[in-house]
Amino acid sequence: MNGKRSLIERYVLPVALKVAGQKHVLSVRDGIILNMPFMLIGSFFLIFAYLPVPAGRK
């Protein structure tokens, strides 16, 4: 297990850090983070608007 971790830290981590530090990747990440509260509130409103309960059945 420790060998796999050191392999990942040695070869994969530097590439992942370079990709994560690019401007366009950062802007997509920040945009998703900024829109997250609106998506959560909207999803709650949709759940309440279309409740998964059959209406009018007896």
Contacts in CASP RR format, 6 or more apart in sequence:
PFRMAT RR
TARGET T0000
AUTHOR 0000-0000-0000
METHOD contacts of the structure
MODEL  1
MNGKRSLIERYVLPVALKVAGQKHVLSVRDGIILNMPFMLIGSFFLIFAY
LPVPAGRK
19 25 0 8 1.000
20 26 0 8 1.000
END
